[in-house]
Amino acid sequence: MKAIVLLSGGMDSTVAFYQAREEGHEILAGLSFDYGSKHNHREIPFAKWHCQEAGVRHETVELAFMNELFASDLLKSGGEIPEGHYEAENMKQTVVPYRNGIMLSIAAGFAESIGAEGVVIAAHSGDHAIYPDCREEFLAPQAEAIQQGTYEHIQVLRPFVSMRKEDIAARGHELGVDFRQTWSCYKGGDRHCGKCGTCVERKEAFALAGIPDPTIYEED
C-alpha cells in the first residue's frame, strides 16, 4: 500500500515508520505538524532525519492557530509542563484538544493529493488513560469518516492502538531503530528532563522491554 506516516519524531511514530516499511508499504512521505508545542523544535528535526535516512519525502505543516486558540500546557502559550507518571491525573494538562482529529483530517487530504492509499498513526494503549483522541473509540469512527470522505477511500492504519509503549520499544529494537534519534520530553530543553510524564514513560518503556535506554536525561 502507498501510505504516509504521521511522524512526529517521537519513539512511537518513528517505530511505526520503520514497521510500515518493513511490512512492505511504500511510504510516500512522513508528515509532521508544528502546532506550537514546547517540544516541536526538538522532535521535528528527528522526523526529518529519519525520512532523509530512508530517502522519503518529509513535510511539516504549520498549525500556529492551535497555539493561539487552544488551551493546553503542552503549548508555548500554556503553563508549566507537569511532572510525574504519564498516567497521572495532572497529565491531562498536556492534552491538546482534538489534536489527532485535526492532524488526521489534514493527513487524509494530503494522502489523497499525492496518491497515497493509507495514513499511519502511532496512537497506542498507553495513551488511552489521558488522551481521548488516541482511543480506538475515537479512531475507528474517524477512520470510517476518512474512508467514506475520500475518493480513494483512504485507510487509517493504527498498528499500535492495542499495544503498550514497552511493546513498541521492543518492536523498534527488533527493527534496529536508532532511538537516540528520537525525542520525547515535553519540556523541549537541551536534554530530556527525566521528570515529565513523557520522560517517565520513555524510561519505563525501555526498562519493561529489557533493552538499553540510550537517552541522556538531566535527572535520573
PLY file of the C-alpha trace (Angstrom):
ply
format ascii 1.0
element vertex 220
property float x
property float y
property float z
element edge 219
property int vertex1
property int vertex2
end_header
0.00 0.00 0.00
1.16 3.53 -0.73
0.98 5.40 2.57
2.05 8.44 4.54
3.10 8.31 8.18
2.24 10.86 10.84
5.83 11.26 12.01
6.40 13.50 15.00
9.98 12.42 15.69
8.99 10.63 18.88
9.53 6.96 19.69
6.14 5.65 18.67
5.74 7.32 15.29
9.35 6.53 14.39
8.85 2.82 15.07
5.58 2.97 13.11
7.50 4.49 10.20
10.04 1.68 10.11
7.45 -1.02 10.72
5.33 0.23 7.81
8.38 -0.03 5.55
9.18 -3.49 6.95
5.63 -4.61 6.15
6.14 -3.64 2.53
4.19 -0.39 2.40
5.55 2.24 0.03
5.98 5.31 2.22
5.39 8.39 0.10
6.00 10.88 2.91
6.49 11.47 6.59
4.17 14.22 7.81
4.99 16.35 10.86
2.98 19.14 12.48
4.33 22.25 14.16
1.38 23.27 16.31
3.24 25.34 18.86
4.14 22.71 21.41
7.09 23.32 23.70
8.97 20.40 22.14
8.13 20.64 18.41
11.51 22.25 17.71
13.28 19.27 19.31
11.32 16.38 17.76
10.61 17.52 14.20
14.30 17.54 13.19
14.43 13.86 14.14
11.40 13.14 11.94
13.21 14.84 9.08
16.39 12.87 9.84
14.65 9.50 9.61
12.99 10.45 6.34
16.32 11.55 4.90
17.93 8.28 6.01
15.13 6.33 4.32
15.06 8.50 1.20
11.46 9.52 1.92
9.84 12.92 1.42
9.25 14.90 4.62
6.74 17.69 5.11
5.98 19.90 8.11
2.54 21.52 8.39
2.39 24.76 10.35
-0.62 24.96 12.69
0.07 28.17 14.60
-3.63 28.67 15.30
-3.57 25.80 17.81
-1.03 27.60 19.98
-3.02 30.82 19.70
-6.53 29.46 20.30
-6.26 26.19 22.23
-5.75 25.72 25.97
-3.03 23.24 26.91
0.13 23.33 29.00
1.86 21.41 26.21
1.67 24.55 24.09
4.03 27.51 24.32
1.04 29.64 25.26
0.24 27.35 28.21
1.61 26.88 31.70
4.41 24.71 33.06
4.71 21.09 31.97
3.63 18.88 34.89
5.96 16.25 36.32
5.13 12.73 37.43
3.86 9.48 35.97
2.41 9.74 32.47
-0.91 8.19 33.52
-1.37 10.55 36.48
-4.33 12.92 36.61
-2.20 16.04 36.23
-1.04 14.85 32.80
-4.44 15.92 31.46
-2.96 19.43 31.48
-0.93 18.38 28.41
-3.95 17.36 26.31
-4.24 19.48 23.15
-7.97 19.41 22.33
-8.83 17.27 19.30
-5.22 17.26 18.09
-5.38 13.88 16.36
-8.69 14.72 14.70
-7.17 17.84 13.15
-3.99 16.08 12.08
-5.76 13.07 10.60
-8.06 15.33 8.59
-5.09 17.18 7.10
-3.23 13.92 6.53
-6.20 12.43 4.67
-6.32 15.37 2.27
-2.57 15.27 1.75
-2.59 11.50 1.23
-5.25 11.67 -1.45
-3.48 14.58 -3.11
-0.22 12.64 -3.58
-1.76 9.30 -4.48
-1.44 7.52 -1.14
-3.97 4.93 -0.04
-3.31 4.93 3.67
-2.34 7.05 6.66
-0.35 5.52 9.53
-0.85 6.86 13.06
1.06 5.50 16.07
-1.50 6.03 18.86
-1.08 3.30 21.49
-2.91 1.93 24.50
-0.67 3.71 26.99
-2.15 6.99 25.75
-5.73 5.89 26.41
-5.92 6.94 30.05
-5.21 10.60 29.31
-5.74 11.32 25.60
-9.28 10.66 24.33
-8.29 11.13 20.68
-5.84 8.22 20.95
-8.54 5.68 21.83
-10.00 3.23 19.36
-13.46 4.55 20.22
-12.35 7.76 18.55
-10.02 6.40 15.88
-12.39 3.79 14.45
-15.20 6.22 13.52
-12.60 8.79 12.40
-11.12 6.14 10.09
-14.56 5.32 8.71
-15.28 9.01 8.05
-11.97 9.43 6.20
-12.59 6.31 4.14
-16.06 7.48 3.19
-14.97 11.08 2.63
-12.19 10.41 0.12
-12.50 9.22 -3.47
-9.65 6.76 -2.95
-11.17 5.51 0.33
-8.06 6.36 2.32
-7.44 3.88 5.14
-6.24 4.91 8.59
-3.72 2.30 9.74
-3.27 2.19 13.52
-0.86 -0.68 14.20
-0.15 0.14 17.85
-3.62 1.00 19.13
-3.75 -2.10 21.36
-0.05 -2.12 22.28
1.78 -0.67 25.25
4.82 1.58 24.82
7.22 -1.10 26.06
5.95 -3.36 23.26
6.64 -0.56 20.77
10.14 -0.08 22.20
10.79 -3.81 21.83
9.50 -3.76 18.26
11.70 -0.79 17.42
14.70 -2.61 18.87
13.93 -5.59 16.62
13.78 -3.27 13.63
17.08 -1.62 14.50
15.59 1.81 15.18
18.16 4.30 16.47
16.28 5.64 19.48
18.98 8.23 20.03
17.42 9.97 17.04
14.00 10.39 18.72
12.60 12.88 21.19
10.01 12.52 23.97
10.45 15.26 26.60
7.53 17.70 26.63
9.70 20.45 28.14
11.79 20.71 24.98
15.10 21.58 26.63
18.62 20.71 25.53
18.26 17.27 27.13
15.37 15.08 28.22
14.40 16.34 31.68
13.76 12.84 33.09
10.84 14.02 35.23
7.91 14.94 32.97
5.29 12.37 32.03
6.76 11.55 28.64
10.26 11.14 30.05
8.94 8.82 32.76
7.04 6.87 30.11
10.14 6.63 27.91
12.34 5.35 30.75
9.69 2.88 31.85
9.21 1.56 28.31
12.89 0.70 27.87
13.07 -0.84 31.35
9.99 -3.02 30.86
11.16 -4.06 27.39
14.53 -5.06 28.85
16.54 -3.08 26.32
19.17 -0.35 26.85
17.94 3.21 27.09
20.33 5.41 25.07
18.72 8.64 26.28
20.70 11.23 28.23
18.48 12.69 30.97
19.01 15.78 33.06
17.83 13.79 36.07
17.57 10.00 36.52
0 1
1 2
2 3
3 4
4 5
5 6
6 7
7 8
8 9
9 10
10 11
11 12
12 13
13 14
14 15
15 16
16 17
17 18
18 19
19 20
20 21
21 22
22 23
23 24
24 25
25 26
26 27
27 28
28 29
29 30
30 31
31 32
32 33
33 34
34 35
35 36
36 37
37 38
38 39
39 40
40 41
41 42
42 43
43 44
44 45
45 46
46 47
47 48
48 49
49 50
50 51
51 52
52 53
53 54
54 55
55 56
56 57
57 58
58 59
59 60
60 61
61 62
62 63
63 64
64 65
65 66
66 67
67 68
68 69
69 70
70 71
71 72
72 73
73 74
74 75
75 76
76 77
77 78
78 79
79 80
80 81
81 82
82 83
83 84
84 85
85 86
86 87
87 88
88 89
89 90
90 91
91 92
92 93
93 94
94 95
95 96
96 97
97 98
98 99
99 100
100 101
101 102
102 103
103 104
104 105
105 106
106 107
107 108
108 109
109 110
110 111
111 112
112 113
113 114
114 115
115 116
116 117
117 118
118 119
119 120
120 121
121 122
122 123
123 124
124 125
125 126
126 127
127 128
128 129
129 130
130 131
131 132
132 133
133 134
134 135
135 136
136 137
137 138
138 139
139 140
140 141
141 142
142 143
143 144
144 145
145 146
146 147
147 148
148 149
149 150
150 151
151 152
152 153
153 154
154 155
155 156
156 157
157 158
158 159
159 160
160 161
161 162
162 163
163 164
164 165
165 166
166 167
167 168
168 169
169 170
170 171
171 172
172 173
173 174
174 175
175 176
176 177
177 178
178 179
179 180
180 181
181 182
182 183
183 184
184 185
185 186
186 187
187 188
188 189
189 190
190 191
191 192
192 193
193 194
194 195
195 196
196 197
197 198
198 199
199 200
200 201
201 202
202 203
203 204
204 205
205 206
206 207
207 208
208 209
209 210
210 211
211 212
212 213
213 214
214 215
215 216
216 217
217 218
218 219
